[in-house]
């Protein structure tokens, strides 16, 4: 049984309460060198002003039902390579994706 704001009890299956789960975005970080994605990443912003580098993704099986946005935020001519984890491929069969221009991004749904 539950109690309302007036202290009156009611049967719990008749109470106007609902469990709501709101899934938020994982963490955001900015990187400037080659790194491996973290399980807590939701967005990775890549500043390649100091030179090109690689973002290596975690194995897809270890981050199921998550999204990851990897985006190049600098306006330089350096390339950021988004590399699949060992044994994984993107849906088009490739194992990497190049981010060349400012604003280029890869949105991955694991």
Residue frames as qw, qx, qy, qz and C-alpha x, y, z in Angstrom:
[[0.000, 0.887, 0.461, 0.000, 0.00, 0.00, 0.00],
 [0.395, 0.274, -0.015, 0.877, 1.05, 3.60, -0.56],
 [0.166, -0.696, -0.469, 0.517, 0.24, 6.80, 1.27],
 [0.318, 0.733, 0.310, 0.514, -0.90, 9.97, -0.50],
 [0.233, 0.401, -0.219, 0.859, -0.08, 13.57, 0.48],
 [0.519, -0.522, 0.017, -0.677, -3.01, 13.58, 2.92],
 [0.223, -0.364, 0.827, -0.366, -1.76, 10.48, 4.72],
 [0.835, 0.118, 0.252, -0.476, -4.48, 8.24, 3.30],
 [0.396, -0.256, 0.849, 0.240, -3.52, 4.74, 2.24],
 [0.734, 0.445, -0.091, -0.505, -4.39, 3.33, -1.15],
 [0.914, 0.041, 0.381, 0.129, -3.78, 0.06, -2.93],
 [0.325, -0.546, 0.457, 0.622, -0.47, 0.33, -4.76],
 [0.354, 0.195, 0.750, 0.523, -1.81, -0.97, -8.09],
 [0.117, 0.833, 0.525, 0.131, -4.37, 1.87, -8.08],
 [0.322, -0.740, 0.001, 0.590, -1.85, 4.59, -7.20],
 [0.546, 0.832, 0.090, 0.042, -1.16, 7.11, -10.00],
 [0.301, -0.771, 0.500, 0.255, 2.61, 6.53, -9.92],
 [0.893, 0.447, -0.020, 0.046, 4.77, 5.28, -12.72],
 [0.640, -0.471, 0.349, 0.497, 8.45, 4.34, -12.88],
 [0.551, 0.834, -0.013, -0.005, 10.14, 6.34, -15.59],
 [0.725, -0.318, 0.294, 0.535, 13.68, 5.68, -16.75],
 [0.386, 0.918, -0.052, -0.078, 15.34, 8.47, -18.70],
 [0.851, -0.062, 0.170, 0.493, 18.61, 7.39, -20.26],
 [0.010, -0.941, 0.116, 0.318, 21.07, 10.24, -20.53],
 [0.652, 0.684, -0.297, 0.141, 24.06, 10.82, -22.71],
 [0.853, -0.230, -0.131, 0.449, 27.37, 9.40, -21.64],
 [0.394, -0.716, 0.050, 0.574, 30.33, 11.69, -20.97],
 [0.529, 0.832, 0.037, 0.161, 31.89, 14.21, -23.32],
 [0.589, -0.598, 0.236, 0.490, 35.61, 14.77, -23.70],
 [0.473, 0.855, -0.193, -0.086, 38.02, 16.52, -26.05],
 [0.844, -0.261, 0.308, 0.353, 41.17, 14.73, -27.17],
 [0.234, 0.889, -0.299, -0.255, 44.30, 15.89, -29.01],
 [0.017, 0.502, -0.854, -0.135, 46.23, 12.60, -29.40],
 [0.592, 0.008, -0.749, -0.297, 45.52, 8.98, -30.29],
 [0.378, -0.207, 0.654, -0.621, 43.27, 7.35, -27.71],
 [0.205, -0.220, -0.938, -0.172, 41.02, 4.37, -27.19],
 [0.455, -0.478, -0.229, -0.715, 37.36, 5.14, -26.52],
 [0.091, -0.129, 0.793, -0.589, 36.12, 4.62, -22.97],
 [0.118, -0.417, -0.899, -0.061, 32.98, 2.74, -21.97],
 [0.070, -0.676, -0.490, 0.546, 31.71, 6.03, -20.50],
 [0.091, -0.213, 0.334, 0.913, 32.15, 8.06, -23.72],
 [0.428, 0.654, 0.585, -0.215, 29.09, 9.51, -25.41],
 [0.444, 0.892, 0.029, 0.080, 30.85, 12.23, -27.41],
 [0.684, -0.331, 0.197, 0.620, 34.51, 12.60, -28.32],
 [0.315, 0.945, 0.000, -0.084, 35.54, 15.94, -29.79],
 [0.834, -0.018, 0.185, 0.519, 38.83, 15.74, -31.69],
 [0.065, 0.967, -0.151, -0.196, 41.20, 18.70, -31.90],
 [0.895, 0.112, 0.210, 0.376, 43.85, 17.68, -34.42],
 [0.165, 0.977, -0.132, 0.032, 45.65, 21.05, -34.60],
 [0.378, -0.708, 0.589, 0.095, 48.81, 19.35, -33.28],
 [0.120, 0.344, -0.874, -0.322, 48.70, 16.57, -35.88],
 [0.745, -0.045, -0.426, -0.511, 46.54, 13.72, -37.08],
 [0.205, -0.277, 0.860, -0.375, 45.69, 10.82, -34.79],
 [0.464, -0.134, -0.808, -0.337, 43.51, 7.74, -34.36],
 [0.565, -0.240, 0.409, -0.675, 40.50, 7.09, -32.15],
 [0.296, 0.069, -0.945, -0.116, 40.24, 3.34, -31.54],
 [0.673, -0.313, -0.103, -0.662, 36.76, 2.09, -30.67],
 [0.463, -0.262, 0.779, -0.331, 36.04, -0.50, -28.01],
 [0.014, -0.085, -0.955, -0.284, 34.87, -3.92, -29.22],
 [0.421, -0.257, -0.322, -0.808, 31.24, -3.50, -30.24],
 [0.644, -0.330, -0.686, -0.079, 30.13, -6.36, -27.98],
 [0.439, -0.243, -0.551, 0.667, 31.34, -4.51, -24.88],
 [0.070, 0.239, 0.168, -0.954, 29.25, -1.36, -25.52],
 [0.021, 0.408, 0.845, 0.346, 25.94, -2.75, -26.77],
 [0.091, -0.801, -0.580, -0.118, 22.99, -0.38, -27.18],
 [0.303, -0.707, -0.066, 0.636, 25.12, 2.74, -26.83],
 [0.511, 0.813, 0.150, 0.236, 25.76, 5.60, -29.20],
 [0.555, -0.482, 0.118, 0.667, 29.07, 7.36, -29.69],
 [0.407, 0.904, 0.107, 0.077, 29.65, 10.60, -31.57],
 [0.634, -0.319, 0.206, 0.674, 33.23, 11.29, -32.70],
 [0.345, 0.900, 0.248, 0.095, 33.61, 14.74, -34.27],
 [0.587, 0.097, 0.016, 0.804, 36.54, 16.76, -35.60],
 [0.117, -0.904, -0.354, 0.210, 36.32, 20.27, -34.13],
 [0.325, -0.616, 0.258, 0.669, 39.51, 21.86, -35.48],
 [0.571, 0.770, 0.078, -0.274, 39.87, 23.54, -38.88],
 [0.208, -0.630, 0.661, 0.349, 43.34, 22.18, -39.75],
 [0.661, 0.419, -0.482, -0.394, 44.23, 19.83, -42.62],
 [0.048, -0.314, 0.930, -0.186, 45.10, 16.88, -40.33],
 [0.670, -0.122, -0.570, -0.460, 43.06, 13.68, -40.43],
 [0.474, -0.285, 0.668, -0.499, 41.42, 11.93, -37.50],
 [0.481, 0.080, -0.820, -0.301, 40.97, 8.21, -38.12],
 [0.700, -0.238, 0.369, -0.563, 38.11, 6.42, -36.33],
 [0.347, 0.316, -0.876, -0.107, 39.27, 2.79, -36.12],
 [0.853, -0.277, -0.237, -0.375, 37.12, -0.24, -35.22],
 [0.565, -0.544, 0.597, -0.171, 38.18, -2.49, -32.38],
 [0.056, -0.341, 0.913, 0.215, 39.85, -5.80, -33.17],
 [0.154, 0.197, 0.964, 0.094, 37.66, -8.06, -35.29],
 [0.269, 0.678, 0.527, -0.436, 34.88, -5.48, -35.79],
 [0.246, 0.184, 0.495, 0.813, 33.76, -3.72, -38.98],
 [0.308, 0.284, 0.157, -0.894, 31.37, -0.91, -39.77],
 [0.679, 0.389, 0.517, -0.345, 28.11, -1.75, -41.57],
 [0.605, 0.726, -0.191, -0.265, 29.75, -1.05, -44.95],
 [0.972, 0.105, -0.062, 0.202, 32.49, -3.61, -44.27],
 [0.388, 0.678, -0.334, 0.527, 35.28, -1.09, -43.62],
 [0.702, -0.381, -0.457, 0.392, 37.31, -0.94, -40.42],
 [0.332, -0.364, -0.161, 0.855, 38.03, 2.79, -40.33],
 [0.185, 0.867, 0.426, 0.181, 36.51, 6.16, -41.14],
 [0.475, 0.042, -0.047, 0.878, 38.45, 9.38, -41.82],
 [0.060, -0.912, -0.357, 0.193, 37.40, 12.75, -40.43],
 [0.585, 0.243, 0.173, 0.754, 39.07, 15.36, -42.62],
 [0.023, 0.552, 0.149, 0.820, 37.14, 18.63, -42.39],
 [0.093, -0.035, 0.555, -0.826, 36.01, 20.61, -39.37],
 [0.633, 0.069, 0.166, -0.753, 32.58, 19.32, -38.39],
 [0.637, 0.157, -0.711, -0.253, 33.06, 15.86, -39.94],
 [0.513, -0.350, 0.595, -0.511, 31.69, 13.23, -37.59],
 [0.436, 0.004, -0.884, -0.169, 31.04, 9.55, -37.11],
 [0.615, -0.264, 0.307, -0.676, 27.91, 8.54, -35.20],
 [0.362, 0.157, -0.918, -0.046, 28.20, 4.93, -34.12],
 [0.760, -0.287, 0.125, -0.569, 25.31, 2.89, -32.72],
 [0.040, 0.354, -0.929, 0.102, 26.73, -0.19, -31.01]]
